[in-house]
Amino acid sequence: MTDSVAFAAGTAAPAAASSPGPLLSLRRADEAIGVACTIVIVLSITWGVVTRYLFPQPASWTFEVAVIAFGWLVFFGAAACIRWRMHADVDALVAMFPPPVRRAIFIFNWWLLAALFVTLTAMFVWQAVIAHSIRVVVIDIPRSVVYAPMAFASLLMLVQHLLLKPWASGWQWQPSSEIAL
């Protein structure tokens, strides 16, 4: 039973499972970075609007900062969503198969995602290396500053994926974790 179902049924969920811990902890660093990126996006766009309408010269850097922060938000948010199993599962068709076929599909999908996260990490590391000498237009920083955090977030996605440990349950397929209304 999931924690929210256990809570709704009146049973107590384990303390470790019900409390994710403080946001500013190493375990939830991806979420904290996502929150910081959201704040940066809101503040930079707000500052861009204020300077455009209240000052003679608008701040030209606000768009680039918001775009970079949005890219980081997407990747670090994706890493957090892997830990919480919040990515979409389209398992209606898989649920109709017999258990051995479901298990084979589950194992294939798990390895496919692991390969994707390794590939994303390698590609963003390579992109950070080759783009280090190229500067971002307005804020004049190396493009590696843009791509290196995405490589780190992709590595975090791989780590979160590995921490799900499907082999601990014998590679048993589980239906989507959505709660019926």
ABEGO torsion letter per residue (X at the ends): XBAAAAAAAGBBBBAAAABAEBABBAAAAAAAAAAAAAAAAAAAAAAAAAAAAABABBBAAAAAAAAAAAAAAAAAAAAAAAAAGABBBBAAAAAABBAAAAAAAAAAAAAAAAAAAAAAAAAAAAAAAAAAABBBAAAGBBAAAAAAAAAAAAAAAAAAAAAAGAAAAGGBBBBBABBBX
